[in-house]
Amino acid sequence: LPEEPPDSFSVFYRYVFRHPLSDKIISRLRRCGIEAKKPVYKPLHHYLTLDGRNFPVAERVHQSIVSLPIYPSLTDRQVDYIIDNLSKILTPIIHKYFARRAKC
């Protein structure tokens, strides 16, 4: 989890990370009953109706984000379920990535 600054506390709502296969990860997690999704908020230029081609980095980042549920009422069992399923999904992807990198 992110660190909390002293004299403050977070209301952790979503845990967000980037991955190039975000749509596939979200789909697989949702099949497991985990409410994974794209972030609630879109890049600012969407709200201002500006052309996304002028903001390629923001578009790319937004498309690669996975948002996981994280809130105070999640039970330890639910957290373990999310972690276990995310690990099952990501482990083969990570192994495949490093196997390609290891070839000289």
KEKE-3310 file (N, C-alpha, C; in steps of 0.2 Angstrom, whole numbers, plus 5000, padded with zeros to 4 digits):
npx = (5004:5002:5012:5007:5007:5014:5002:4991:4978:4972:4958:4958:4953:4954:4966:4979:4987:4999:4999:5003:4994:4982:4967:4965:4969:4959:4947:4949:4950:4937:4930:4932:4925:4930:4930:4937:4943:4944:4951:4941:4941:4944:4957:4961:4960:4949:4938:4938:4935:4946:4957:4962:4974:4983:4988:4996:5003:4996:4984:4990:4994:4982:4975:4982:4980:4975:4963:4961:4949:4950:4947:4941:4931:4934:4937:4950:4950:4944:4954:4965:4959:4959:4972:4978:4971:4975:4989:4989:4985:4995:5008:5011:5012:5023:5033:5034:5038:5051:5057:5058:5067:5079:5085:5099)
npy = (4994:5012:5024:5033:5050:5058:5063:5062:5053:5040:5037:5025:5020:5015:5005:5008:5002:5001:4992:4985:4975:4978:4978:4965:4959:4966:4960:4946:4947:4952:4941:4933:4939:4950:4967:4975:4988:5002:5018:5029:5043:5051:5057:5074:5081:5074:5079:5092:5091:5090:5085:5069:5064:5074:5072:5060:5053:5054:5047:5035:5031:5031:5021:5010:5007:4999:4997:4993:4986:4994:4996:5001:4992:4980:4963:4953:4940:4943:4952:4943:4935:4943:4946:4933:4929:4940:4937:4924:4928:4937:4931:4921:4930:4938:4928:4925:4937:4939:4927:4930:4941:4935:4928:4928)
npz = (5000:4997:5006:5020:5024:5039:5052:5044:5035:5024:5014:5007:4991:4978:4971:4960:4945:4932:4916:4901:4896:4901:4898:4896:4909:4917:4912:4915:4929:4932:4928:4939:4948:4954:4956:4945:4935:4923:4928:4937:4933:4918:4907:4908:4895:4889:4895:4892:4879:4869:4856:4857:4851:4852:4864:4867:4877:4889:4884:4882:4894:4902:4895:4899:4912:4927:4939:4955:4968:4984:5000:5016:5021:5015:5018:5026:5020:5007:5002:5001:4991:4980:4979:4977:4964:4956:4956:4950:4937:4933:4935:4924:4913:4917:4918:4905:4899:4905:4901:4887:4887:4893:4883:4873)
capx = (5000:5005:5013:5003:5011:5012:4997:4985:4976:4969:4952:4960:4947:4956:4973:4979:4994:4999:5001:5001:4988:4977:4961:4965:4969:4953:4943:4950:4948:4930:4927:4933:4920:4933:4928:4943:4941:4948:4950:4935:4942:4948:4962:4958:4958:4943:4932:4938:4934:4951:4959:4967:4980:4988:4990:4997:5006:4990:4980:4993:4994:4975:4973:4986:4979:4970:4961:4958:4946:4954:4943:4941:4927:4936:4939:4956:4948:4943:4960:4968:4956:4961:4980:4978:4969:4980:4995:4988:4985:5001:5013:5013:5014:5029:5038:5035:5042:5058:5060:5060:5073:5084:5088:5105)
capy = (5000:5018:5026:5039:5055:5058:5067:5061:5046:5039:5033:5021:5018:5011:5004:5008:5001:5001:4986:4985:4971:4980:4976:4957:4958:4968:4955:4940:4948:4952:4934:4930:4942:4956:4973:4978:4993:5008:5023:5033:5049:5051:5062:5081:5083:5071:5083:5098:5089:5091:5079:5064:5063:5079:5070:5053:5050:5053:5042:5028:5029:5029:5014:5004:5007:4994:5000:4987:4989:4994:5001:4999:4986:4973:4958:4950:4935:4947:4954:4937:4932:4948:4945:4926:4929:4944:4933:4919:4931:4940:4926:4918:4936:4940:4923:4925:4943:4938:4922:4933:4945:4931:4925:4932)
capz = (5000:4998:5013:5022:5027:5046:5053:5039:5034:5018:5013:5001:4988:4973:4970:4953:4943:4925:4913:4894:4895:4906:4897:4898:4916:4920:4910:4919:4936:4933:4928:4946:4953:4957:4952:4942:4930:4921:4933:4937:4930:4912:4906:4907:4888:4887:4898:4888:4872:4865:4852:4861:4847:4855:4871:4866:4883:4893:4881:4883:4902:4904:4892:4902:4920:4930:4946:4960:4974:4990:5004:5023:5023:5012:5023:5024:5015:5001:5000:4999:4985:4975:4978:4974:4957:4952:4955:4945:4930:4931:4935:4917:4909:4920:4916:4897:4898:4907:4896:4881:4889:4894:4877:4871)
cpx = (5004:5006:5009:5008:5009:5006:4991:4983:4972:4963:4953:4954:4948:4963:4975:4987:4993:5002:4999:4995:4983:4970:4960:4965:4962:4947:4943:4948:4941:4927:4927:4929:4924:4932:4934:4940:4946:4947:4944:4936:4946:4953:4958:4956:4951:4937:4932:4937:4939:4953:4964:4974:4985:4990:4991:4999:5000:4985:4983:4993:4987:4973:4977:4985:4974:4969:4957:4954:4950:4950:4942:4937:4929:4939:4946:4955:4947:4950:4964:4966:4959:4968:4981:4977:4973:4986:4995:4988:4991:5007:5015:5015:5021:5035:5039:5039:5049:5061:5062:5067:5079:5088:5093:5106)
cpy = (5006:5020:5032:5044:5055:5064:5067:5054:5046:5036:5028:5018:5014:5010:5003:5006:5001:4994:4986:4980:4972:4978:4968:4956:4960:4963:4949:4941:4949:4946:4931:4934:4948:4962:4978:4983:4998:5013:5027:5039:5048:5057:5069:5083:5080:5076:5090:5097:5091:5084:5075:5063:5069:5077:5063:5050:5049:5048:5035:5026:5027:5023:5008:5004:5002:4997:4994:4990:4989:4999:4997:4993:4980:4969:4955:4944:4938:4949:4949:4935:4937:4946:4938:4926:4934:4940:4928:4922:4934:4936:4924:4924:4938:4935:4924:4931:4942:4932:4925:4938:4941:4929:4930:4931)
cpz = (5000:5005:5014:5026:5035:5047:5048:5039:5027:5018:5007:4998:4982:4973:4963:4951:4935:4922:4906:4892:4900:4905:4898:4905:4919:4918:4914:4926:4937:4932:4935:4951:4956:4952:4950:4937:4928:4927:4931:4932:4924:4912:4905:4900:4886:4889:4894:4881:4867:4862:4856:4857:4849:4861:4871:4873:4888:4891:4883:4890:4904:4901:4896:4910:4922:4937:4950:4965:4980:4995:5011:5025:5019:5018:5021:5019:5008:4998:4997:4992:4979:4974:4974:4966:4953:4951:4950:4938:4928:4931:4928:4913:4911:4917:4909:4896:4899:4903:4890:4882:4890:4888:4874:4863)
residu = (LEU:PRO:GLU:GLU:PRO:PRO:ASP:SER:PHE:SER:VAL:PHE:TYR:ARG:TYR:VAL:PHE:ARG:HIS:PRO:LEU:SER:ASP:LYS:ILE:ILE:SER:ARG:LEU:ARG:ARG:CYS:GLY:ILE:GLU:ALA:LYS:LYS:PRO:VAL:TYR:LYS:PRO:LEU:HIS:HIS:TYR:LEU:THR:LEU:ASP:GLY:ARG:ASN:PHE:PRO:VAL:ALA:GLU:ARG:VAL:HIS:GLN:SER:ILE:VAL:SER:LEU:PRO:ILE:TYR:PRO:SER:LEU:THR:ASP:ARG:GLN:VAL:ASP:TYR:ILE:ILE:ASP:ASN:LEU:SER:LYS:ILE:LEU:THR:PRO:ILE:ILE:HIS:LYS:TYR:PHE:ALA:ARG:ARG:ALA:LYS:CYS)
# end
